[in-house]
Amino acid sequence: MRRDGKDAEAVRVLEQALALQKDDFDIENELGPAYDSLGRYEQAAAVIERALQQRPREYALTVQLARCYVHMGRLDRAKEAFGRAKKIDPKEQAAYIEQGYARLHAGEFDAARQEFESFIALDTSNPLGYHHLGAYLGMRGDYREAEGYFLRAVQLFQAQPWRHPDGMLPDLEWLGKVRFCQGKYPEAEAAWRQGSAVAWAPPLWKAIFLATLGKFSAEHGRMAEAERYCRKALALCDSDRNCFSQPWGQLALRIGDCYAAQGRKPKALALARRIRDALRGAPVNSDNITNIAMLAELFQRLGEDGEAEALWGRIVAARGSLQNHHGLGRALAVLAGIRLKQGRLAEARGLYLQAIETHGLLEKAAEMANALNGLAEVYDQEGRSGEAQAARRRAAEFKVKPTSRDPQH
């Protein structure tokens, strides 16, 4: 059931089974992660903790418990669980990766980098460590350094014939993105074309590269080529029921972006609505906030402001569990701008102040400047000219890197 995306049905069956066989480890081992996938984090943590009382050295379940605590915003408990997992198996990768991203989203940048570097130190021949350090740098906007790590990961895959070539697809995808963000467009396209050539299973990976190439082609005026890419990507997406669910929901979004870039609003809007329906019951957490934000942005590009506003509001409503995730700061600022246009100044002011606090913790200079300038507009309309000037002066203090286009995730 869970493989088919039927988590709610799976939970009901597992709860009935647990009522008949109390404290059964195998049932609790399935039920905890199922609760987590539905956003029922307190219940998930409680069930997993009971299971770990029976088998305290279960590595995967200990990491799952840490993930629950991250989703609940209880980072101290998460760190404790990650620490236990590392003691159980110091050479296993999951705890380093998961804790690295948790610290990144909490604004603990040096500690996050240390987690990924520790993973590399465990096995310098493992390309995964270089991938995750590259992703960390890409999310931080350090595109040039990130490019080097993704290239290293690709080289390791190519030098180790026992590794399946599909393993380097995430590296090629990211390699294209960080090159694109540096304005190295031919090199970015080359990386995505290489990914499309290598990808064969699962077919959705090939569709990711096709959709990305389609959007790229449309942005460069190659509309016939863009249409061919988009059509092939959509055919692969429609052939797989997972295309609109996590994590492949992002693929459908990219196909929507591909059609939007061609100016084909009906096609893009139909995809956006299908994705919205697929995400309707999903909890908002660090696993899917990017998809929800991308969907909101797609609706905005298509002129569907009401749909976009509802999605940004959904992210903001979950801020307790998102902590200082960079996507939360973006959502707060965008929703503040919407409230400003609606003349709801007090709400706009409060949202901008929260966005500024979040961006400050995450050291997002460009986003800080934009939020401060938005706050200045609110103050202008409230007749608070002194505070408006102060906000603009503060915004001017933030120096923005000259490279300019952030990856979508």
C-alpha positions in Angstrom: 0.0 0.0 0.0 2.7 2.5 0.9 4.6 1.8 -2.3 1.4 2.7 -4.1 1.1 6.0 -2.2 -1.7 4.7 0.0 -0.3 5.7 3.3 -3.6 6.5 5.0 -5.0 3.1 4.2 -1.7 1.5 5.3 -1.9 3.2 8.6 -5.4 1.9 9.3 -4.4 -1.7 8.5 -1.2 -1.4 10.6 -3.2 0.1 13.6 -5.6 -2.8 13.4 -2.7 -5.2 13.3 -1.0 -3.5 16.3 -4.2 -3.7 18.3 -4.2 -7.4 17.9 -0.4 -7.8 18.4 0.7 -5.2 20.9 4.4 -4.2 20.9 5.1 -6.1 17.7 8.4 -4.7 16.4 7.7 -5.5 12.7 4.4 -3.7 12.8 5.8 -0.7 14.7 8.7 -0.6 12.3 6.2 0.0 9.4 3.7 2.2 11.3 6.2 4.8 12.5 7.4 5.8 9.0 3.8 5.7 7.7 2.7 8.2 10.4 5.7 10.4 9.5 4.7 10.4 5.8 1.2 11.7 6.8 2.7 14.5 8.9 1.6 12.8 12.2 5.0 13.3 13.7 4.2 13.0 17.4 2.6 9.6 16.8 5.5 8.5 14.5 8.1 9.4 17.2 6.1 7.6 19.9 5.8 4.4 17.9 9.4 4.4 16.8 10.6 5.0 20.4 8.6 2.0 21.5 10.1 -0.1 18.7 13.6 1.0 19.7 13.1 -0.1 23.3 13.0 -3.6 21.9 15.8 -3.2 19.5 17.9 -0.2 20.5 20.6 -0.8 17.9 18.4 -0.6 14.8 20.3 2.0 12.8 17.7 2.9 10.1 14.9 3.3 12.7 17.1 5.5 14.8 17.7 7.8 11.8 14.0 7.8 11.1 13.3 8.9 14.7 15.8 11.8 14.1 13.9 12.8 11.0 10.6 12.9 12.9 12.2 15.2 15.5 13.5 17.4 12.6 10.0 17.6 11.2 8.6 18.5 14.6 11.2 21.3 15.0 12.8 19.5 18.0 16.4 19.9 16.8 18.0 19.0 20.2 16.2 15.7 20.2 17.1 15.1 16.6 20.8 15.7 17.2 20.7 13.2 20.1 19.1 10.6 17.8 21.6 11.3 15.0 24.4 10.9 17.6 23.1 7.5 18.7 22.9 6.4 15.1 26.5 7.3 14.4 27.6 5.3 17.5 25.6 2.3 16.2 27.4 2.4 12.9 30.0 5.1 12.5 30.6 4.2 8.8 27.0 4.3 7.6 26.2 7.4 5.6 22.5 8.2 6.3 23.0 10.0 9.7 25.7 12.3 8.3 23.6 13.2 5.3 20.3 13.7 7.1 21.9 15.7 9.9 23.9 17.8 7.4 20.7 18.9 5.7 18.9 19.4 9.1 21.7 21.7 10.2 21.8 23.5 6.8 18.1 24.3 7.1 18.5 25.4 10.7 21.2 27.9 9.7 24.1 26.0 11.3 26.2 26.3 8.2 29.7 25.4 9.5 28.3 22.3 11.3 26.3 21.3 8.2 29.5 21.4 6.1 31.4 19.4 8.7 28.7 16.6 8.5 29.2 16.3 4.7 33.0 16.5 5.0 32.9 13.8 7.7 31.0 11.6 5.3 33.7 12.1 2.6 36.4 11.3 5.1 34.8 7.9 5.8 35.3 6.9 2.2 37.0 9.3 -0.2 36.1 7.0 -3.2 32.4 7.3 -2.6 30.8 9.8 -5.0 27.8 10.4 -2.7 29.8 12.4 -0.3 31.0 14.8 -3.0 27.4 15.0 -4.3 26.0 16.1 -0.9 28.7 18.6 -0.2 28.1 20.0 -3.7 24.4 20.2 -3.1 25.1 22.1 0.2 27.3 24.6 -1.6 24.7 24.9 -4.4 22.0 25.7 -1.9 24.3 28.3 -0.3 24.9 30.0 -3.7 28.6 28.9 -3.9 28.1 27.7 -7.5 31.8 27.7 -8.6 32.9 25.5 -5.7 29.9 23.3 -6.0 30.7 22.6 -9.6 34.0 21.1 -8.6 32.4 18.7 -6.3 29.8 17.6 -8.8 32.5 17.1 -11.4 34.5 15.0 -8.9 31.4 12.8 -8.2 30.8 12.2 -11.9 34.5 11.4 -12.4 34.4 8.8 -9.6 31.3 7.1 -11.1 33.0 7.0 -14.5 36.2 5.5 -13.0 34.3 2.8 -11.0 32.7 0.5 -13.6 30.9 -1.5 -10.9 28.8 1.5 -10.0 25.6 1.8 -12.1 25.8 4.9 -14.3 22.3 5.9 -13.2 23.9 6.8 -9.8 25.5 9.9 -11.3 22.2 11.4 -12.7 21.7 13.7 -9.7 25.2 14.9 -10.1 24.7 15.7 -13.8 21.4 17.4 -13.0 23.0 19.6 -10.3 26.1 20.2 -12.5 23.9 21.7 -15.1 22.1 23.9 -12.6 25.3 25.3 -11.0 26.8 26.0 -14.4 23.5 27.7 -15.5 23.7 29.9 -12.4 27.1 31.0 -13.3 26.0 32.0 -16.8 27.8 29.0 -18.4 24.8 28.1 -20.6 26.5 25.8 -23.2 28.2 23.8 -20.4 25.0 23.6 -18.5 23.2 22.2 -21.6 26.0 19.7 -22.2 25.6 18.3 -18.6 21.8 17.9 -19.1 22.3 16.3 -22.5 24.7 13.9 -20.9 22.2 13.0 -18.2 19.5 12.4 -20.8 21.8 10.1 -22.7 22.8 8.1 -19.6 19.3 7.8 -18.0 17.3 4.8 -18.9 15.9 3.4 -15.6 13.9 4.6 -14.0 12.4 6.4 -17.1 11.4 9.4 -14.9 15.0 10.4 -14.6 15.2 10.7 -18.3 12.0 12.8 -18.2 13.6 15.2 -15.7 16.4 15.9 -18.1 14.1 16.2 -21.1 11.8 18.7 -19.3 14.9 20.7 -18.1 16.2 20.8 -21.7 12.8 21.8 -23.0 12.5 24.8 -20.7 16.1 25.7 -21.5 15.4 25.5 -25.2 12.3 27.6 -24.9 14.1 30.3 -23.0 16.7 30.4 -25.8 14.0 30.7 -28.5 14.2 27.2 -29.8 10.5 26.5 -29.6 10.2 23.5 -31.9 13.0 21.7 -30.0 11.4 22.7 -26.7 8.1 21.2 -27.8 9.8 17.9 -28.7 11.5 17.7 -25.3 8.3 18.6 -23.4 6.2 16.1 -25.3 8.6 13.2 -24.7 8.9 14.1 -21.0 5.1 14.2 -20.6 4.7 10.8 -22.3 7.2 9.3 -19.8 5.5 11.0 -16.9 2.0 9.8 -17.9 3.4 6.2 -18.2 4.3 6.1 -14.5 1.8 6.6 -11.7 4.5 8.0 -9.4 5.1 11.1 -11.6 2.8 13.3 -9.6 3.8 12.0 -6.2 6.9 12.6 -4.1 9.7 12.9 -5.1 8.6 12.8 -8.8 6.1 15.6 -8.3 8.9 17.9 -9.1 9.2 16.3 -12.5 5.6 17.2 -13.4 6.3 20.7 -12.2 9.3 21.0 -14.6 7.2 19.8 -17.5 4.7 22.5 -16.5 7.5 25.1 -16.5 8.6 23.8 -19.9 5.1 24.5 -21.3 4.9 27.8 -19.5 8.2 28.9 -21.0 6.6 28.2 -24.5 3.6 30.4 -23.6 1.3 27.3 -23.7 -0.8 28.3 -20.6 -3.7 25.7 -21.0 -1.2 22.8 -21.0 0.9 24.2 -18.1 -2.2 25.0 -16.1 -3.7 21.5 -16.5 -0.4 20.0 -15.2 -0.3 22.5 -12.3 -3.8 21.6 -11.2 -3.0 17.9 -11.3 0.1 18.5 -9.1 -2.0 20.6 -6.7 -4.5 17.8 -6.3 -1.7 15.2 -5.8 -0.2 17.4 -3.0 -3.4 18.4 -1.4 -3.2 16.0 1.6 0.5 16.0 1.9 2.1 17.5 5.1 4.3 20.5 4.6 7.8 19.7 5.7 11.4 19.9 4.6 10.8 17.0 2.2 8.2 18.6 0.0 8.4 22.4 0.7 10.3 22.8 -2.5 7.6 21.2 -4.6 4.9 23.3 -3.0 6.9 26.5 -3.5 7.7 25.6 -7.2 3.9 25.0 -7.7 3.1 28.3 -6.2 5.6 30.0 -8.5 4.2 28.2 -11.5 0.6 29.3 -10.7 1.9 32.9 -10.3 3.6 32.8 -13.8 0.3 31.5 -15.2 -1.6 34.4 -13.6 -3.4 32.2 -11.1 -2.8 34.5 -8.1 -5.4 32.9 -5.9 -4.0 29.4 -6.3 -0.5 30.8 -5.6 -1.6 32.7 -2.5 -3.2 29.6 -1.0 0.0 27.6 -1.5 2.3 30.2 0.0 -0.1 30.5 2.9 0.1 26.7 3.4 3.8 26.9 3.8 3.6 29.8 6.2 1.0 28.0 8.3 3.5 25.2 8.8 6.3 27.4 10.0 6.4 25.7 13.4 7.8 22.5 11.9 9.9 24.1 9.2 12.0 26.1 11.6 14.4 28.3 9.6 14.1 26.4 6.3 15.1 28.7 3.4 11.8 28.0 1.6 10.0 29.4 4.6 11.7 32.8 4.3 10.8 32.9 0.6 7.1 32.1 1.4 6.9 34.7 4.1 8.3 37.4 1.8 6.1 36.5 -1.1 3.0 36.3 1.0 3.9 39.7 2.6 4.1 41.2 -0.9 0.7 39.8 -1.7 -0.8 41.3 1.5 0.9 44.6 0.7 -0.8 44.7 -2.7 -4.1 43.9 -1.0 -3.6 46.9 1.4 -3.4 44.6 4.4 -0.5 46.6 5.8 -0.3 45.2 9.4 -0.2 41.6 8.1 2.4 42.5 5.4 4.6 44.2 8.0 4.4 41.2 10.3 5.2 38.8 7.5 8.1 40.9 6.2 9.6 41.1 9.8 9.4 37.3 10.1 11.0 36.9 6.6 13.8 39.2 7.6 14.5 37.2 10.7 14.5 33.9 8.8 16.7 35.2 6.0 19.1 36.8 8.5 19.6 33.4 10.3 20.2 31.8 6.9 22.6 34.6 5.7 20.5 35.2 2.5 21.8 38.6 1.5 19.7 39.2 -1.6 16.5 37.9 0.1 17.2 40.1 3.1 17.6 43.2 0.9 14.3 42.4 -1.0 12.4 41.8 2.3 13.7 45.0 3.8 12.8 47.0 0.7 9.3 45.5 0.9 9.1 46.5 4.6 10.1 50.0 3.6 7.1 50.1 1.2 4.8 49.1 4.0 6.2 51.9 6.2 5.8 54.4 3.4 2.1 53.5 3.1 1.7 53.8 6.9 3.3 57.2 6.9 6.3 56.1 8.8 8.9 57.7 6.6 11.8 57.6 9.1 11.4 53.8 9.5 11.1 53.4 5.7 14.4 55.2 5.2 16.1 53.1 7.9 14.9 49.9 6.3 16.2 51.0 2.8 19.5 52.0 4.3 19.8 48.6 5.9 18.9 46.9 2.7 21.7 48.7 0.9 24.2 47.3 3.3 23.7 43.8 1.9 26.1 43.0 -0.9 24.7 40.6 -3.5 26.9 38.2 -5.4 27.1 39.2 -9.1 26.0 35.7 -10.3 22.4 35.7 -10.3 20.0 32.9 -10.9 19.4 30.5 -8.1 18.6 26.9 -8.8 15.0 26.0 -8.3 15.9 23.6 -5.5 
